[in-house]
């Protein structure tokens, strides 16, 4: 008789991300329906919202927001791509929804918040491609004979801004490079600028903020390393071109024509050094880049405490960026 059955050990947990994602030794993955941010949704009716399917093949939805009060002119479109290390997060998480309410109300904009496929089930570049598909959905609405009137009645397709938080900031960067200045392949919609909020970049050589950042940080090195390990293409390192814009195998961005970019980071964020280096390099190459650092602030401070003074100051900076880069039509 074989004793094989008795010797099989049950699978054990090998990775865990904020209690939402659990990976087991046999390769199985369990996701919780409960978000890592357990907060009430502050829906006071001042902002309307609804969901729309933008990729039927992968059952991906985006959430649309707009101010409830009517305005005399059409509103800019502001993308907000959520973070989560490419492994967790959702347009439907309360922290994401609450921030989108604020963005729509404070910026007086139509906010588009797309989901994307998550790792490790769907490793990079899946999330980047999904971000592109979400933007293409807006283009489809602009040229459709039967567009979504909820969107087209109020949105100005000539004034599109693409923003992302953390992993979403990485997606926004890669879209900026892919689309180039003028976003001609998206005509008739026109991207006017990009807002990278604590963009999630990496590299095999650690920066000082990564190496010396406190272990108790909201986004500490152990979690950063885990996110990369779970989301990178199999066999790749953090010098992958999608992860490290200035890595040894990345294309040079010096000759790439880019639309204006606003880079924002907290001074106590382990991602700070990479964000600062990113902005400095692009600026030295003549790109229109603005870098803003909030002293003492942690990763994601604007969604964790959206009513705190730093988050309010950031909203004013984003609003100014939109105003300064709004086009007069082309």
N, C-alpha and C positions, 0 to 999 in steps of 0.2 A: 504493500500500500504506500501511496505517496504521502509525504508529510508537507507538501508544498503549501497547501491551503492554510495550514496552521501557522506557517512561518511568515505569511504576508502581513506586513504592518500597515495599519491604516494611514492614509495620507495625513501629513501634518502641515501646519501653516508655515510658509516660508517668507511671505511678505504681507504687509498690511499698511494701508494708507488711510489715516484719519477715521478708522472704523467703518469706512464705506466700501473699500475694496480689499478683498482677502485672496491671496494666491496660495495654492497648496502644492505639495511636493509632487503630486501626480499630474500637475499642469492644470488642474481644475481651478475655476475662478468663481468667487461668490461676490455679488454686489448687493449692498443694502439699498432699499428704497428710501431709507432715511438719510437726509442730507447731513453733511458734517457741520453745517451752520443751522442750529436749531433756534430760529428767531421768528417772530411774528411778521407777516407780510403787511406792510403799511399801505393798504389800498384805500385811499380816501375819496376816490371817484374823480379826482382832478386830472388823472391821466387814464385814457382808455387803452385797452390792450386786447390782443387776440393772438392765436397761434396760426401758423400756416406751414404746410408741407413744402419743403423746397427740394428734397431729394427722395423720390419715392423708392428708388432702388435700395436705399439704406434706411428708409423710414425716418429721415431727419427733418426736424421741424425748427422753425425760428419763431421768435416771439416779437410782435410788433407793438410799439407804444406810440401814442401821440397825445398832446394836451387835449383835454375835453373841451376847452373853450375855443371857439373859432377864431381864426386870425385872418387879417386882410390879405396877407400874401402867403405863398406856399413856404413850407418849412424845409430846412436842410435835413438830409438823412445822415444819421450818426450810428455807425455800427459799434456794437459793444460785444466783443468776443470774450467769453468767460475764461478764467484760469482754472488751475487744478493739476499742473504738472503733466498735462496730456492724459492723465489717468483717471481723474475724478472731476466732478463739477457738472452743472447743467444750467440751461436757461431758466429752469423752473425752481432752482434753489432760492430760498428767500433772500439771501444776501445779494444775489444777482438781480432778482426782480426788484427789490427795494432800491438798488442803485440805478436801475433803468428808469424807475419812476422819477427819481431825482434828475437824471439826465434829460428826460423828456420835458419835465417842467422847467428846470433851470436854463437849459439851452434853447428851449422852444424849438424842439426838433422832433422828427420822427425817428425813434430809436429802433434798431433792428438787432436782435440778440439771438444768434444762431447756435444750435448745438453742433457737435461734431463727433465723429467716432472716437472712442476712447481706447487707450492701451491698457493692458497688454494684448487684449483681444484684437485690436487694430492698431498696430504700431505705425509710427511715422513712415511715410509722409501722408497717411490717411487724413489726419486732422488738417494739414495744410490744404489738401485737395478739397476737403469739405468746406473750408473757409472760402476757397475760390468759387465753389458751386453756389454758396450762399450769396455771393456778390453777383454771380451770373443770373441768379433768380430775380434780383432787382432789375437787371438789364432786360430780362424776359418780360417783366411787368411793363417796362417803359415802351416796348415795341408791340405788345400784345393787342389784338383786336378786342379781347375781352379781359382786360386787366382787373386786378383786385382794386375795386373803387375805394375801399377803406384806406388803401395806401395812396393811390394815384390822385385822389381828390385833394390831398394835403401835401404831398411830397414834391420837392424840387429835385428832379433827377440830375440837374446840373450842379448840385451842391451836395456831394457825398463825401463823408469823412469816415475813415476806417480806424477803429480803435480796438485795442485788446489789452486785457489784464493778465500779466504773467505769461502763461502759455499762450493766451490769446494775443499778448503783445508780440510774441515770437511769430505767430500766424500773421499778424498785421505787417510785421517787417517783411516776411517772405512774400506777401501779397504786393507790398510796395516795390520790391525788386522785380517780381514777375510782371507787374502791370506797367512799370516805368512811368515817367512823367507824362501827364496827359491822359493816361489810361485809355488809349485809342481803341483797344480791342473791346472795350465796354460800351462804346458809343451806342446810343446817345447819352448814356449816363457818364458823368465826369467826376472822378475822385479829385478832391481839392487838397487833401492832406491826411496825415496819419498821426494818431495819438498812441504812443507806446507807453503803457503804464506798467512799470517794473517788469520790462520784458525778460522772458525766461531764456537766456542764452547760456551756453556752457563752453567747455574746453578741457583738454586733458591736463593743461597746466593751470593749477588753481590760482585765482586771484587772492590778494591779501584778505579781502572781506569774506571770501568763501573759506579760506583756511583758518582765519582767526575769529570768525563770527561766533557769537555765543551759542552754546548747545541748546539753550532754552528758547532760542528765537522761534517765532511763529513758523518761519520756514527755515529750519536748520539744515546743516550740511547733510546729515543722515537722510533726511527726507528728500532733499534735492538729488542726492546720489541715487536713491531708490526710484524716484520719478524717472530719471534718465535711464536707469537699468531696465525699467519696465517699458519704456516708450521708444527707445532707440531701435532702428532696424537691427535684426539679428546679426551679430558679428561686427557691428559698427561701434565706434567710440564717440565721445562727445566733441570730437573735432569734425564730425559730420557737417557738411555745408549748411544744412537746415538748422543746426544747433550753434555752430561757431561761425559767425559771418566772416571772421578773419583767420580761419584755420588754414593749415598747410595745403588742403585740397579744395578750399573754397575759391570761387571766382572772385577776382578783384572787383570791388564796388566803385573804384575810382572813376571808371569810365561810364558807369551806369547813371543815367539821368533819372533823378528821383523827385517826386512831389515833396512839399514841405513836411517835416517830421517834428513832432513834439515828443521828447523823451522825459518821463517823470519817474522818480524813484525816491524811496525813503532813505535817509542817511544811515539808518541802522539795519537796512536790508542787506542780506548776504549777497544779493544780486547787484548791489550798488556799483562796484568797480567795473563790472562788465557793461552796465548801462552807460556809465560815464565815459568809458573808453570807446564805446560804440558811437556816442554822440560826438566826441572829440575827433575821432578819425574821419567821420563823414564831413564834419565841419571843415577840417583841414583840407579836404578834397573839394571844397567849394559848394557842398550841399547846403540847402536851407534847413538847418537843424537847430532846435532850441532845446537846451537841457535844463531841467528844474529839479533840484534836490530839496527834500523836506527834512531838515535836520531832526535827528532823533526819532524819526518815524519808521515803523516796521513795515514789512511786506504786507501789501493789501490794506494799508491803514484807511483808505478812502471807502472801502466797502465794509470793513469791520466797524468803523465809527463814522458813518456818513454825515452825522450832524456835528462832529467835532470841528474846531476851527481849521485845522490843516485840510480837511476834506472840503470845507467851504472855500478856502483859498484856492485849492486845486480846481474846483468847479469854475471859478472866475477866470483862471488861467486858460482852461479849456475853451471857455466862451470867447475869450479874447483871441485865441488861436483860430477859432472858426471865423470870427469877424474879419481878422486880418487876411485870411486866405480864401475868403469867399470870392468866387470869380464873378465877373460881370457878364458872363455868357460867352460861349465860344462856338 
